[in-house]
């Protein structure tokens, strides 16, 4: 589902997509929501069926709560 370059600004509106059982890929880059801190983490943990977000595969480590990438990444 390609939703990039839109005016989405609230995470709760996008998290409603968790009701879509066949959603495996989503793009949200260049939306106001993508500038929020932790946006990727929230979406990954809200939409369990996702395999890729913003053209990047979701790793197992991203699903773990409070996990952070080292600074070099």
C-alpha positions, 0 to 999 in steps of 0.5 A: 500500500503506497501512502507516501507523500500524503498529509497523514499526521497522526499515528493512530489513524495509520495504526488502524491499518492493523485491521487489514490482514493482507497488508504486508508492505506499506510506504509512509515516507515524506508524510508528516507522520514519518518525522515523529520520533519512533514512528517506524517502531510504532507502526511495526508493532501495531501492524503485525502483518507488515514485512516491509515499511518504506521499502525496508524489510522489517527485522526481528530486532525492530519488533522487540520493545525498546530496542534501539539500533546502535549509533553507527546504523 
